[in-house]
Amino acid sequence: MSIPLHQLRAGVIGTGFIGPVHIEALKRLGVQVTAICGSTRSATACAQQWGIPEVYGDYDYRALYRSPNVDVVHITSPNKVHVEQSLAALAAGKHVVCEKPLGMTAQETRKVVAATQRAGAPVFAVNYMCRFFPAVLQMRALVQRGDLGQIIHVQGHFFQDWLLQATDYNWRLLASEGGKLRAVGDIGTHWIDAVTFILGAKTEAVFAHLETFHKTRFRPRGQVQTFAKVDPKTMQPYKVDTEDFGSVLLKFGKAEHGFVNGTHANASISQVAAGWKCSLALGIYGTKGSVSWDLQQPNEILVGRRDEPNQILQRATAGFSEDVVGFTDYPGGHPEGFPDSHKMHYRAVYEHIASGRKTPALFATAADGHHEVKLCEAILRSSRTKRWVRA
Ligand SMILES: NC(=O)c1ccc[n+]([C@@H]2O[C@H](COP(=O)([O-])OP(=O)(O)OC[C@H]3O[C@@H](n4cnc5c(N)ncnc54)[C@H](O)[C@@H]3O)[C@@H](O)[C@H]2O)c1
């Protein structure tokens, strides 16, 4: 379905790394971006760069919520304010796209779920946009149609290297700012959400081992934007209370389609894996075949068969089926990647709003975001107690 989206108006909170990714994707969809909120200086600069008419400085998101010119709010601020800003947006009657993780604790994210379940509540999505890579949608179709048979196990990783050195700094390193789980909470939940979406089944139990390689790191004075470089000579030491990497085993429950029941998965998550920039890789192994994919080569999936030749299927060619139509805009050989996954996600959310909720809600809901936060707490408990923990 293709629904014009230019009548919907967005307000974006946060002007750091990911805020402008949202703005660019919305502009490519033809959505009007009418308001921006952040520090007075950065919000003003962002408004000038992108031609955004309403500017709300001093992080005054409540003023943005009072604007009659905003239908959908995009929350791209740091984790610790997601719940407060989400609850206020819902109370103001705004639809929400909230960045992941939905919040810092399951106790607080539960409140967002309750607010979205009230009669007449606006649409709420959590930005687990990896669901909207055509490759992920195609893998989901292969699993849920039974093309791979009964799913036996899943493996993979999410590796980055931007926090490899003790002098690399970001607010995510502090549990008080980003949450008690860092590598797993920040990027591991993308992996878990994508696998959950592909399998169509929820994680029932986890077993985890988490490690902090840099027990002491060095930080600059003041705030630093994600991926920004700072002179190490100006830094001071601090004790690290979040993990650099971890191994997680997951046991999935039963899926309605019948091809997943008790499937076992193992994932390695690291933000200190030299050479890996943003590699979310996964392999799904069934009784009839397997499929594997890496976000760093997002346009292809490898289908493996034991008694036939393996195949490389390419986005927007005969290998990708009707299941992904509407989630890809360019012909085969014209790569689509990270920014396009955001665009496809927001298209799905905005079409859902514009159609009066008639299109399928493939996006992650508040309940899905809450489940991820609950899983993070179970993973932390498992790592501390060295036991399987029910999710
Ligand atoms: N979905 C993805 O792929 C993805 C990628 C990166 C980040 N994220 C998420 O996006 C969020 C922001 O991450 P980032 O990397 O852009 O961080 P960042 O530090 O680069 O940017 C955060 C922005 O929020 C602003 N801010 C700080 N406090 C605020 C407040 N109280 N109200 C409003 N704005 C405030 C900061 O000034 C800054 O502009 C995080 O929750 C992160 O997990 C998601």
The ligand as an ORCA input file, in Angstrom:
! r2SCAN-3c Opt
* xyz 0 1
  N      18.107      2.773     16.288
  C      19.403      2.975     16.120
  O      20.012      2.432     15.224
  C      20.125      3.906     17.059
  C      21.404      4.339     16.738
  C      22.019      5.243     17.609
  C      21.378      5.668     18.759
  N      20.148      5.183     19.056
  C      19.459      5.620     20.277
  O      19.156      7.011     20.138
  C      19.291      7.683     21.378
  C      20.288      8.833     21.213
  O      21.535      8.315     20.849
  P      22.620      9.202     20.077
  O      23.658      8.237     19.652
  O      21.983     10.056     19.057
  O      23.174     10.095     21.289
  P      23.849     11.538     21.198
  O      24.519     11.725     22.505
  O      24.658     11.654     19.957
  O      22.608     12.516     21.057
  C      21.666     12.703     22.091
  C      20.988     14.047     21.881
  O      19.996     14.249     22.883
  C      20.140     15.558     23.458
  N      19.627     15.529     24.821
  C      20.274     15.264     25.977
  N      19.417     15.313     27.005
  C      18.187     15.621     26.492
  C      16.915     15.825     27.052
  N      16.695     15.723     28.366
  N      15.893     16.131     26.216
  C      16.096     16.235     24.887
  N      17.289     16.053     24.294
  C      18.323     15.755     25.095
  C      21.629     15.831     23.369
  O      21.881     17.228     23.423
  C      21.938     15.233     21.988
  O      21.604     16.135     20.970
  C      19.726      6.610     22.377
  O      18.612      6.170     23.088
  C      20.283      5.497     21.528
  O      20.130      4.221     22.115
  C      19.513      4.334     18.218
*
